Protein backbone atom coordinates (compact mmCIF):
# COMPACT_ATOMS: atom_id res chain seq x y z
CA UNK A 1 0.00 0.00 0.00
CA UNK A 2 1.14 3.53 -0.69
CA UNK A 3 2.22 5.93 2.02
CA UNK A 4 -0.91 7.03 3.93
CA UNK A 5 -0.04 10.73 3.67
CA UNK A 6 0.48 10.69 -0.11
CA UNK A 7 -1.93 12.81 -2.14
CA UNK A 8 -3.68 10.94 -4.95
CA UNK A 9 -6.15 13.55 -6.25
CA UNK A 10 -5.90 17.32 -6.02
CA UNK A 11 -8.33 19.97 -7.23
CA UNK A 12 -7.39 23.65 -7.25
CA UNK A 13 -10.16 26.24 -7.72
CA UNK A 14 -11.99 23.87 -10.10
CA UNK A 15 -15.11 25.24 -11.78
CA UNK A 16 -17.60 23.92 -14.31
CA UNK A 17 -20.05 26.36 -15.92
CA UNK A 18 -22.75 25.63 -18.47
CA UNK A 19 -24.17 28.11 -20.97
CA UNK A 20 -27.97 27.72 -20.72
CA UNK A 21 -28.77 30.84 -22.75
CA UNK A 22 -31.53 31.01 -25.32
CA UNK A 23 -30.46 30.77 -28.99
CA UNK A 24 -28.55 33.77 -30.32
CA UNK A 25 -31.39 35.00 -32.56
CA UNK A 26 -33.84 34.85 -29.65
CA UNK A 27 -31.46 36.78 -27.40
CA UNK A 28 -31.00 39.48 -30.04
CA UNK A 29 -34.71 39.87 -30.84
CA UNK A 30 -35.86 39.74 -27.21
CA UNK A 31 -32.75 41.46 -25.83
CA UNK A 32 -32.03 38.70 -23.36
CA UNK A 33 -28.64 38.38 -21.66
CA UNK A 34 -26.59 35.21 -21.65
CA UNK A 35 -27.38 32.85 -18.76
CA UNK A 36 -24.58 30.84 -17.16
CA UNK A 37 -25.21 27.97 -14.76
CA UNK A 38 -22.31 27.68 -12.31
CA UNK A 39 -22.69 24.02 -11.33
CA UNK A 40 -19.26 23.92 -9.66
CA UNK A 41 -17.86 27.32 -8.77
CA UNK A 42 -14.27 27.11 -7.60
CA UNK A 43 -13.62 24.20 -5.22
CA UNK A 44 -10.28 22.99 -3.93
CA UNK A 45 -9.52 19.78 -2.09
CA UNK A 46 -7.08 16.92 -1.71
CA UNK A 47 -7.81 13.20 -1.49
CA UNK A 48 -5.15 11.08 0.20
CA UNK A 49 -4.40 7.48 -0.68
CA UNK A 50 -6.30 4.80 1.17
CA UNK A 51 -8.89 7.25 2.52
CA UNK A 52 -12.47 8.19 1.73
CA UNK A 53 -13.22 11.81 0.89
CA UNK A 54 -16.98 12.45 0.80
CA UNK A 55 -18.87 15.36 -0.72
CA UNK A 56 -22.36 15.88 0.70
CA UNK A 57 -25.17 18.28 -0.01
CA UNK A 58 -28.71 18.61 -1.28
CA UNK A 59 -29.72 17.53 -4.78
CA UNK A 60 -28.64 20.11 -7.34
CA UNK A 61 -25.68 21.47 -5.36
CA UNK A 62 -23.12 20.28 -7.94
CA UNK A 63 -21.90 17.00 -6.40
CA UNK A 64 -22.42 14.83 -9.47
CA UNK A 65 -20.92 17.47 -11.76
CA UNK A 66 -17.83 17.46 -9.55
CA UNK A 67 -17.64 13.66 -9.88
CA UNK A 68 -17.89 13.96 -13.67
CA UNK A 69 -15.11 16.55 -13.64
CA UNK A 70 -12.82 14.20 -11.75
CA UNK A 71 -13.29 11.28 -14.17
CA UNK A 72 -13.06 13.51 -17.25
CA UNK A 73 -16.68 13.34 -18.41
CA UNK A 74 -16.78 17.15 -18.10
CA UNK A 75 -13.97 19.62 -18.66
CA UNK A 76 -13.28 22.32 -16.08
CA UNK A 77 -14.17 25.85 -17.13
CA UNK A 78 -11.30 27.06 -14.95
CA UNK A 79 -8.97 25.69 -12.32
CA UNK A 80 -7.37 22.26 -12.43
CA UNK A 81 -7.86 18.66 -11.32
CA UNK A 82 -4.72 16.58 -11.07
CA UNK A 83 -3.99 12.93 -10.36
CA UNK A 84 -0.61 12.30 -8.72
CA UNK A 85 1.55 9.38 -9.77
CA UNK A 86 1.53 6.19 -7.73
CA UNK A 87 4.32 3.58 -7.44
CA UNK A 88 4.01 0.36 -9.43
CA UNK A 89 5.10 -3.10 -8.24
CA UNK A 90 8.78 -2.17 -8.79
CA UNK A 91 8.41 1.18 -7.04
CA UNK A 92 8.47 3.23 -10.25
CA UNK A 93 5.93 6.05 -10.64
CA UNK A 94 2.96 5.42 -12.90
CA UNK A 95 -0.23 7.25 -13.75
CA UNK A 96 -3.05 6.16 -11.41
CA UNK A 97 -6.16 4.49 -12.74
CA UNK A 98 -9.62 5.66 -11.76
CA UNK A 99 -13.09 4.29 -12.33
CA UNK A 100 -16.60 5.44 -11.56
CA UNK A 101 -19.42 3.58 -9.83
CA UNK A 102 -22.65 5.09 -11.07
CA UNK A 103 -25.79 5.84 -9.11
CA UNK A 104 -28.29 3.57 -10.86
CA UNK A 105 -27.25 -0.10 -11.04
CA UNK A 106 -30.24 -0.77 -13.30
CA UNK A 107 -29.02 1.62 -16.00
CA UNK A 108 -25.23 1.33 -15.72
CA UNK A 109 -25.03 -2.28 -16.92
CA UNK A 110 -25.63 -3.32 -20.53
CA UNK A 111 -28.79 -5.50 -20.43
CA UNK A 112 -27.74 -7.39 -23.60
CA UNK A 113 -24.39 -8.53 -22.20
CA UNK A 114 -23.71 -11.38 -19.84
CA UNK A 115 -21.96 -10.52 -16.58
CA UNK A 116 -18.75 -12.14 -17.78
CA UNK A 117 -18.62 -9.80 -20.79
CA UNK A 118 -19.42 -6.74 -18.64
CA UNK A 119 -16.64 -7.41 -16.13
CA UNK A 120 -14.18 -8.57 -18.81
CA UNK A 121 -14.54 -5.47 -21.00
CA UNK A 122 -11.96 -3.37 -19.07
CA UNK A 123 -9.56 -6.31 -19.01
CA UNK A 124 -9.76 -6.67 -22.79
CA UNK A 125 -9.75 -2.95 -23.66
CA UNK A 126 -6.76 -2.15 -21.42
CA UNK A 127 -4.91 -5.36 -22.25
CA UNK A 128 -4.53 -6.26 -18.59
CA UNK A 129 -5.20 -9.97 -19.19
CA UNK A 130 -4.82 -11.94 -22.41
CA UNK A 131 -6.25 -15.29 -23.40
CA UNK A 132 -9.85 -16.44 -23.02
CA UNK A 133 -9.09 -18.83 -20.16
CA UNK A 134 -7.13 -16.22 -18.19
CA UNK A 135 -9.84 -13.59 -18.70
CA UNK A 136 -12.56 -15.99 -17.59
CA UNK A 137 -10.58 -16.92 -14.48
CA UNK A 138 -9.98 -13.26 -13.63
CA UNK A 139 -13.69 -12.45 -14.02
CA UNK A 140 -14.67 -15.24 -11.67
CA UNK A 141 -12.08 -14.11 -9.14
CA UNK A 142 -13.47 -10.57 -9.25
CA UNK A 143 -17.02 -11.82 -8.78
CA UNK A 144 -15.87 -13.81 -5.76
CA UNK A 145 -14.17 -10.70 -4.40
CA UNK A 146 -17.50 -8.82 -4.34
CA UNK A 147 -19.46 -11.73 -2.91
CA UNK A 148 -20.99 -13.25 -6.06
CA UNK A 149 -20.75 -16.83 -7.29
CA UNK A 150 -18.60 -17.88 -10.24
CA UNK A 151 -21.72 -19.24 -11.94
CA UNK A 152 -23.19 -15.71 -11.99
CA UNK A 153 -20.82 -14.87 -14.85
CA UNK A 154 -23.14 -16.62 -17.32
CA UNK A 155 -26.22 -14.61 -16.28
CA UNK A 156 -27.70 -11.35 -17.57
CA UNK A 157 -28.15 -8.23 -15.39
CA UNK A 158 -31.95 -8.59 -15.21
CA UNK A 159 -31.50 -11.82 -13.25
CA UNK A 160 -30.01 -9.94 -10.26
CA UNK A 161 -31.34 -7.69 -7.51
CA UNK A 162 -30.27 -4.07 -7.21
CA UNK A 163 -27.62 -4.82 -4.61
CA UNK A 164 -26.19 -7.64 -6.70
CA UNK A 165 -26.07 -5.38 -9.76
CA UNK A 166 -24.13 -2.80 -7.80
CA UNK A 167 -21.69 -5.54 -6.79
CA UNK A 168 -21.23 -6.29 -10.49
CA UNK A 169 -20.52 -2.58 -11.07
CA UNK A 170 -17.89 -2.67 -8.32
CA UNK A 171 -16.33 -5.81 -9.84
CA UNK A 172 -16.14 -4.04 -13.21
CA UNK A 173 -14.46 -1.04 -11.59
CA UNK A 174 -11.96 -3.27 -9.78
CA UNK A 175 -11.12 -5.08 -13.02
CA UNK A 176 -8.97 -2.12 -14.08
CA UNK A 177 -6.95 -2.36 -10.83
CA UNK A 178 -8.14 1.16 -10.10
CA UNK A 179 -6.41 3.29 -7.50
CA UNK A 180 -9.33 5.72 -7.11
CA UNK A 181 -13.02 4.90 -7.27
CA UNK A 182 -15.40 7.81 -7.81
CA UNK A 183 -18.70 6.72 -6.27
CA UNK A 184 -21.68 8.85 -7.34
CA UNK A 185 -24.54 8.01 -4.96
CA UNK A 186 -23.77 4.27 -5.31
CA UNK A 187 -26.37 3.17 -2.75
CA UNK A 188 -29.20 5.68 -3.21
CA UNK A 189 -31.23 3.33 -5.44
CA UNK A 190 -30.97 0.45 -2.94
CA UNK A 191 -32.98 -0.62 0.09
CA UNK A 192 -31.51 0.25 3.49
CA UNK A 193 -30.45 -3.33 4.30
CA UNK A 194 -28.83 -3.71 0.89
CA UNK A 195 -27.11 -0.33 1.31
CA UNK A 196 -25.44 -1.65 4.46
CA UNK A 197 -24.21 -4.74 2.63
CA UNK A 198 -22.70 -2.71 -0.22
CA UNK A 199 -21.09 -0.19 2.15
CA UNK A 200 -19.58 -2.97 4.27
CA UNK A 201 -18.23 -4.53 1.09
CA UNK A 202 -16.66 -1.23 0.05
CA UNK A 203 -14.99 -0.82 3.45
CA UNK A 204 -13.71 -4.38 3.31
CA UNK A 205 -12.27 -3.89 -0.19
CA UNK A 206 -10.65 -0.63 0.87
CA UNK A 207 -8.92 -2.35 3.78
CA UNK A 208 -7.78 -5.30 1.66
CA UNK A 209 -6.75 -3.47 -1.51
CA UNK A 210 -5.81 -0.02 -0.23
CA UNK A 211 -8.47 1.67 -2.38
CA UNK A 212 -9.17 5.39 -2.33
CA UNK A 213 -12.75 6.65 -2.61
CA UNK A 214 -14.25 9.95 -3.67
CA UNK A 215 -17.76 9.38 -2.35
CA UNK A 216 -20.70 11.54 -3.47
CA UNK A 217 -23.92 11.41 -1.46
CA UNK A 218 -26.78 13.37 0.07
CA UNK A 219 -27.32 10.71 2.74
CA UNK A 220 -25.34 11.68 5.84
CA UNK A 221 -25.97 8.35 7.54
CA UNK A 222 -24.18 6.62 4.66
CA UNK A 223 -21.39 9.19 4.62
CA UNK A 224 -20.75 8.91 8.35
CA UNK A 225 -20.37 5.14 8.03
CA UNK A 226 -17.72 5.35 5.33
CA UNK A 227 -15.86 8.67 5.41
CA UNK A 228 -12.52 9.85 6.72
CA UNK A 229 -12.89 13.42 5.43
CA UNK A 230 -15.98 15.41 4.42
CA UNK A 231 -16.73 18.50 2.35
CA UNK A 232 -20.21 20.04 2.61
CA UNK A 233 -21.30 21.56 -0.72
CA UNK A 234 -23.95 24.22 -1.26
CA UNK A 235 -24.84 25.77 -4.61
CA UNK A 236 -21.56 24.82 -6.28
CA UNK A 237 -19.18 25.74 -3.46
CA UNK A 238 -17.76 24.11 -0.34
CA UNK A 239 -19.08 25.71 2.85
CA UNK A 240 -17.27 23.43 5.31
CA UNK A 241 -14.63 20.71 5.11
CA UNK A 242 -12.65 18.69 7.59
CA UNK A 243 -12.34 15.29 9.30
CA UNK A 244 -15.61 13.38 9.36
CA UNK A 245 -15.75 13.13 13.16
CA UNK A 246 -15.23 16.87 13.58
CA UNK A 247 -17.86 17.84 11.03
CA UNK A 248 -20.46 15.51 12.55
CA UNK A 249 -19.80 16.28 16.22
CA UNK A 250 -19.20 20.04 15.98
CA UNK A 251 -20.56 21.40 12.67
CA UNK A 252 -19.65 25.07 12.29
CA UNK A 253 -21.60 26.24 9.24
CA UNK A 254 -25.39 26.74 9.62
CA UNK A 255 -25.99 24.61 6.53
CA UNK A 256 -23.90 21.77 7.95
CA UNK A 257 -25.99 21.89 11.12
CA UNK A 258 -29.17 21.80 9.03
CA UNK A 259 -28.02 18.66 7.21
CA UNK A 260 -26.92 16.88 10.36
CA UNK A 261 -30.22 17.64 12.09
CA UNK A 262 -31.98 15.66 9.36
CA UNK A 263 -30.13 12.46 10.35
CA UNK A 264 -32.45 10.21 12.40
CA UNK A 265 -31.37 9.66 16.01
CA UNK A 266 -32.75 6.49 17.61
CA UNK A 267 -31.80 7.78 21.08
CA UNK A 268 -33.68 11.07 20.63
CA UNK A 269 -36.31 10.56 17.93
CA UNK A 270 -38.47 13.47 19.15
CA UNK A 271 -35.67 15.97 19.78
CA UNK A 272 -36.38 19.63 19.07
CA UNK A 273 -35.24 20.74 15.66
CA UNK A 274 -35.58 24.25 14.31
CA UNK A 275 -36.83 24.11 10.71
CA UNK A 276 -34.86 26.18 8.21
CA UNK A 277 -36.96 28.71 6.30
CA UNK A 278 -36.35 30.16 2.86
CA UNK A 279 -35.67 28.74 -0.59
CA UNK A 280 -32.49 27.65 -2.35
CA UNK A 281 -31.38 30.53 -4.63
CA UNK A 282 -31.50 30.18 -8.39
CA UNK A 283 -28.07 28.79 -9.42
CA UNK A 284 -28.28 30.77 -12.68
CA UNK A 285 -28.89 34.02 -10.80
CA UNK A 286 -26.75 33.66 -7.70
CA UNK A 287 -27.02 36.27 -4.94
CA UNK A 288 -24.13 38.70 -4.55
CA UNK A 289 -23.34 37.61 -1.01
CA UNK A 290 -23.52 34.32 0.86
CA UNK A 291 -25.69 31.86 -1.06
CA UNK A 292 -27.12 30.55 2.22
CA UNK A 293 -28.15 33.98 3.51
CA UNK A 294 -31.81 33.59 2.49
CA UNK A 295 -32.13 30.51 4.74
CA UNK A 296 -29.76 31.36 7.58
CA UNK A 297 -31.35 32.31 10.94
CA UNK A 298 -28.20 34.25 11.92
CA UNK A 299 -27.84 36.29 8.75
CA UNK A 300 -26.39 39.79 9.05
CA UNK A 301 -26.40 42.64 6.51
CA UNK A 302 -22.72 42.06 5.70
CA UNK A 303 -23.52 38.49 4.66
CA UNK A 304 -25.44 39.74 1.64
CA UNK A 305 -22.61 41.90 0.28
CA UNK A 306 -19.97 39.37 -0.81
CA UNK A 307 -19.52 35.59 -0.64
CA UNK A 308 -17.49 34.56 2.43
CA UNK A 309 -14.11 32.92 1.77
CA UNK A 310 -13.29 29.44 3.01
CA UNK A 311 -10.92 29.95 5.96
CA UNK A 312 -9.27 27.77 8.57
CA UNK A 313 -11.10 27.78 11.89
CA UNK A 314 -8.81 25.19 13.50
CA UNK A 315 -5.98 22.91 12.45
CA UNK A 316 -8.18 20.66 10.28
CA UNK A 317 -11.49 22.39 9.56
CA UNK A 318 -12.32 25.07 6.98
CA UNK A 319 -15.58 27.04 7.01
CA UNK A 320 -17.07 29.68 4.71
CA UNK A 321 -19.12 31.79 7.14
CA UNK A 322 -18.56 35.33 8.40
CA UNK A 323 -20.06 34.39 11.76
CA UNK A 324 -17.42 31.73 12.45
CA UNK A 325 -14.12 33.27 13.63
CA UNK A 326 -11.05 32.29 11.66
CA UNK A 327 -8.00 30.80 13.32
CA UNK A 328 -5.70 33.51 14.66
CA UNK A 329 -2.79 32.56 12.40
CA UNK A 330 -4.98 32.32 9.25
CA UNK A 331 -3.89 35.20 7.07
CA UNK A 332 -6.81 34.89 4.67
CA UNK A 333 -8.77 32.45 2.59
CA UNK A 334 -7.30 29.01 2.24
CA UNK A 335 -8.10 26.11 -0.04
CA UNK A 336 -10.54 23.50 1.21
CA UNK A 337 -7.77 20.96 1.66
CA UNK A 338 -7.80 18.32 4.32
CA UNK A 339 -4.34 18.02 5.93
CORVENGI-V525690 format. One line per field, one symbol per residue. burial: # if it has 24 or more other ideal C-beta (glycine too) atoms within 12 Angstrom, else .. A space follows every 10 residues. Layout:
burial=???
This chain:
burial=.#...##### #.#####... .......... ......#### ########## ########.. ########## #....##.#. #.##.#.... .....##### ###.#..##. ...####### ###.....#. ....##.### .##.####.. .##.#.#..# .######### ########## ########## ...##.###. ###.##..## ########## ########## ########## ####.###.. ########## ..#....... .....#...# #.#..##..# ######..#. ..#...#### ####.##### ##.#.#.... ...#####.
